[in-house]
Amino acid sequence: MSALAAITREDVGSYVYTLVLVYAILIFIRILLTWIPRIPYNRTLQAVIAFVHDVTDPYLNLFRRVIPPIRMGPAALDVSPMIALFVLFLVGRIVAAAIAG
């Protein structure tokens, strides 16, 4: 006996917004990884870090091309992830609401 689940537009919109939240968490992890100067080599940890970089860098590079880092003496502050998160949440909410109807 197979069970069929009725998927509504609201369910799909909720699923899309959940994907946006997961991607935002990956971007936040990417931001935290920039604060850690050197991580000891561990094959599993390096695989996770490489995954986070491979998934988030294409999206963040769109903003890094347009928004240069802010120079603060010898250091620089990269504000592109903050702008990218703002745009991601804004567009994600609009798309999820449009799908939900």
C-alpha positions as CSV (number, residue, x, y, z in Angstrom):
1,M,0.0,0.0,0.0
2,S,1.4,3.3,-1.0
3,A,0.6,6.5,0.8
4,L,0.3,9.7,-1.3
5,A,1.0,12.9,0.3
6,A,-0.9,16.0,-0.9
7,I,1.7,18.7,-1.3
8,T,0.3,22.2,-1.3
9,R,1.8,25.4,-2.6
10,E,2.4,26.5,1.0
11,D,4.4,23.3,1.6
12,V,6.6,24.0,-1.4
13,G,7.1,27.7,-0.4
14,S,8.0,26.6,3.1
15,Y,10.5,24.1,1.6
16,V,12.1,26.8,-0.6
17,Y,12.5,29.1,2.4
18,T,14.0,26.3,4.4
19,L,16.6,25.8,1.7
20,V,17.3,29.6,1.9
21,L,17.9,29.2,5.7
22,V,20.2,26.2,5.2
23,Y,22.2,28.2,2.6
24,A,22.4,31.2,5.0
25,I,23.8,28.9,7.7
26,L,26.4,27.7,5.3
27,I,27.4,31.3,4.5
28,F,27.5,32.0,8.3
29,I,29.8,29.0,8.7
30,R,32.0,30.4,5.9
31,I,32.2,33.7,7.7
32,L,33.3,31.9,10.9
33,L,35.9,29.9,9.1
34,T,37.6,33.2,8.0
35,W,38.2,34.1,11.7
36,I,40.1,30.9,12.4
37,P,43.7,31.4,11.4
38,R,44.8,27.8,10.9
39,I,43.0,24.6,11.3
40,P,45.1,21.4,12.0
41,Y,44.9,18.9,9.1
42,N,42.1,16.4,9.4
43,R,40.8,14.7,6.3
44,T,37.2,14.9,7.4
45,L,37.4,18.4,8.5
46,Q,39.1,19.5,5.3
47,A,36.4,17.8,3.3
48,V,33.7,19.7,5.2
49,I,35.6,23.0,4.8
50,A,36.1,22.4,1.1
51,F,32.3,21.6,0.7
52,V,31.4,24.9,2.5
53,H,33.8,26.9,0.3
54,D,32.7,25.1,-2.9
55,V,29.0,25.8,-2.2
56,T,29.2,29.4,-0.9
57,D,32.0,30.9,-3.0
58,P,30.1,31.2,-6.3
59,Y,27.3,33.2,-4.7
60,L,29.7,35.4,-2.5
61,N,32.0,36.1,-5.5
62,L,29.1,37.8,-7.2
63,F,29.1,40.4,-4.4
64,R,32.9,40.5,-4.0
65,R,33.2,41.7,-7.6
66,V,31.0,44.7,-6.9
67,I,31.8,45.5,-3.2
68,P,35.4,46.0,-2.3
69,P,36.7,45.3,1.2
70,I,36.7,48.2,3.6
71,R,40.3,49.1,4.6
72,M,40.9,49.6,8.3
73,G,44.6,50.1,8.7
74,P,46.5,46.9,8.0
75,A,43.3,44.9,8.0
76,A,40.3,44.8,5.7
77,L,36.6,44.1,6.4
78,D,34.7,42.2,3.8
79,V,31.1,43.3,4.0
80,S,30.0,41.3,0.9
81,P,28.8,38.4,3.0
82,M,26.5,40.7,5.0
83,I,25.0,42.2,1.8
84,A,24.8,38.7,0.3
85,L,22.8,37.4,3.3
86,F,20.5,40.4,3.2
87,V,19.8,39.8,-0.5
88,L,19.4,36.1,0.0
89,F,16.8,36.5,2.8
90,L,14.9,39.2,0.8
91,V,14.8,37.3,-2.5
92,G,14.1,34.0,-0.6
93,R,11.1,35.5,1.2
94,I,9.7,37.0,-2.0
95,V,10.1,33.7,-3.9
96,A,8.7,31.6,-1.1
97,A,5.7,34.0,-0.8
98,A,5.1,33.9,-4.6
99,I,5.2,30.1,-4.6
100,A,2.8,29.9,-1.6
101,G,0.4,32.2,-3.3
